[in-house]
Amino acid sequence: MKVAPSILSADFSRLGDEIKAVEDCGADWLHLDVMDGHFVPNLTFGPPVIKNLRPLSLLFFDVHLMISEPEKLLQNFLDAGADLITIHYEATKNIDDIIRIIQKSGKKVGISIKPNTPIESIKIFLDKIDLILIMSVEPGWSGQKFMPEMLEKVKKLKAWREENPEKFTYLIEIDGGINDKNILDVKNSGVDVVVAGSYIFKSESYKNAISSLHQ
């Protein structure tokens, strides 16, 4: 599995150093959580921060937009240096248009769903996208407890992909409460990319934490 540290849990006073540290310690992607204070109750950062971080790292920038009507700011995030943009199914009525815009830019596109949203809700988009992000906590805050029941969604996604591998080529990503205690269950369910924030950035050794997730 790929490991994508979430900078939501990093020390923002030395963000450049934090990113370099996880890159040097074996991170595969960098997960950037964008929150607007509306779709979710928290507020983080926007395109200017991503643009300033982009020259500091060679990591794949995995940008997760937890914002209402992401289509209004989509081009800003594309221009800032995102490699993949994931939008929330619950945040917009224009998913097809968003998919087209992102793909036209040459970047990858993902869809995420909240814990209470049935996985069947997004099945009509699965042949058009590169990644599905399953939230295993309620989006908005780091440090929440992992919801193991969300792995049933992962198992369905894996089964659908195996049933029709030519049509479905998406990666399965999971975010929320991931650590060394649940990583084997996560792996066995079929996850391809694991996001971890607190577990990595609050650890004594970034290298050991990331290594423990590379199953």
SULLIN-V918230 format. One record per backbone hydrogen bond with DSSP energy under -0.5 kcal/mol. CO is the residue of the C=O (numbers start at 1). NH is the residue of the N-H. E is the energy in kcal/mol with one decimal. If there is no record, write none. Layout:
co->[CO/CO]
nh->[NH/NH]
e->[E/E]
This chain:
co->[2/3/3/3/4/5/5/6/7/10/11/12/14/15/16/17/18/19/20/21/22/23/28/29/30/30/31/31/32/32/33/34/35/42/46/46/47/48/49/50/51/53/54/60/60/61/61/61/62/62/63/63/64/64/65/65/66/67/69/70/70/73/74/75/76/77/77/78/83/84/84/85/85/86/87/88/89/91/94/95/96/97/98/99/100/101/102/103/108/109/109/110/111/112/113/114/116/118/119/120/122/122/123/125/125/130/131/132/132/133/133/134/134/136/138/146/147/148/149/150/150/151/152/153/154/155/156/157/158/159/160/162/164/164/167/171/171/172/172/173/174/175/179/179/182/183/184/185/186/186/187/192/193/194/195/196/197/197/198/200/205/206/207/208/209/210/210/211/213]
nh->[194/5/28/29/196/7/31/9/10/12/14/15/18/19/20/21/22/23/24/25/27/26/60/5/32/62/7/33/34/64/35/66/44/37/49/50/51/52/53/54/55/56/57/30/62/63/83/84/32/64/65/86/34/66/67/88/36/70/72/73/74/77/78/79/80/81/82/81/108/63/86/87/110/65/112/91/92/69/98/99/100/101/102/103/104/105/107/106/85/130/131/87/133/89/135/117/118/121/122/123/125/126/126/128/129/171/111/134/173/113/135/136/175/147/141/148/150/151/152/153/154/155/156/157/158/159/160/161/162/163/164/165/167/168/169/132/173/192/193/134/195/136/182/183/186/187/188/189/190/191/190/2/174/4/176/6/200/201/202/203/209/210/211/212/213/213/214/214/215]
e->[-2.9/-0.5/-2.3/-1.8/-1.3/-0.6/-2.6/-1.6/-1.3/-0.9/-1.7/-0.8/-2.1/-2.4/-2.1/-2.2/-2.2/-2.1/-2.6/-1.4/-2.6/-1.3/-0.9/-0.8/-0.5/-3.1/-2.0/-0.6/-0.7/-2.6/-0.6/-3.0/-1.7/-1.8/-0.8/-1.4/-2.8/-2.0/-1.9/-2.0/-0.6/-1.9/-1.2/-2.9/-0.8/-0.9/-1.9/-1.9/-2.8/-0.6/-0.7/-2.9/-2.7/-1.0/-0.9/-0.5/-1.3/-0.5/-2.0/-1.4/-0.8/-1.5/-2.1/-2.7/-1.2/-0.7/-1.6/-0.8/-2.4/-2.7/-0.5/-0.5/-2.5/-3.0/-2.5/-1.4/-0.7/-2.5/-2.3/-2.7/-2.0/-2.3/-2.5/-2.5/-2.3/-1.2/-1.6/-1.2/-2.2/-2.5/-1.1/-2.2/-2.6/-2.6/-1.5/-1.6/-0.5/-1.6/-1.4/-1.1/-1.9/-0.6/-1.0/-2.2/-0.6/-2.5/-1.9/-0.7/-3.2/-1.6/-0.6/-0.6/-2.0/-1.8/-0.8/-0.8/-1.9/-1.8/-1.4/-0.9/-1.2/-2.4/-1.7/-2.4/-2.6/-2.3/-2.7/-2.0/-2.3/-2.1/-1.3/-0.5/-0.7/-2.7/-0.6/-2.6/-0.6/-3.1/-2.1/-3.1/-2.6/-2.8/-0.7/-1.1/-2.1/-2.8/-2.8/-1.3/-0.8/-1.5/-1.2/-2.8/-1.9/-2.9/-0.7/-2.1/-0.5/-2.8/-2.2/-1.3/-2.3/-2.8/-2.4/-2.0/-0.7/-0.9/-0.9/-0.6/-2.1]
